Amino acid sequence: MGTLTVRKFGISLDPSELVDFAEKMEFFSGVFTDFGFDQAGTYTFRYSDDECMMKAELQRSKDGYYLWVYVQAVDEHEYRVREIADGFGAYVVDGAKKPV
């Protein structure tokens, strides 16, 4: 079996660029738990099944957190990332970079 590609997605309240969430940690924990993620660290949540592995990572910002989701799967599974974004009332920003 070959190496599976890992894709990185930003989840943002703005559909065109990555913006941070001004929410407390409990907000993220609740949504990720609803999607079957386990908290693996203070700012990290993990999910895996027979088809894919996903890691969600919160990165501190001045006002809250940036949210990244990494997906490793045979196919892209972007639809799963869209479901997560919908759970946050947000959008998927493919290949997003943190604003300078």
Secondary structure as GFF3:
##gff-version 3
##sequence-region A 1 100
A	DSSP	beta_strand	6	12	.	.	.	ID=ss1
A	DSSP	alpha_helix	25	34	.	.	.	ID=ss2
A	DSSP	beta_strand	38	41	.	.	.	ID=ss3
A	DSSP	beta_strand	44	48	.	.	.	ID=ss4
A	DSSP	beta_strand	52	60	.	.	.	ID=ss5
A	DSSP	beta_strand	65	73	.	.	.	ID=ss6
A	DSSP	alpha_helix	78	87	.	.	.	ID=ss7
A	DSSP	beta_strand	91	94	.	.	.	ID=ss8
###
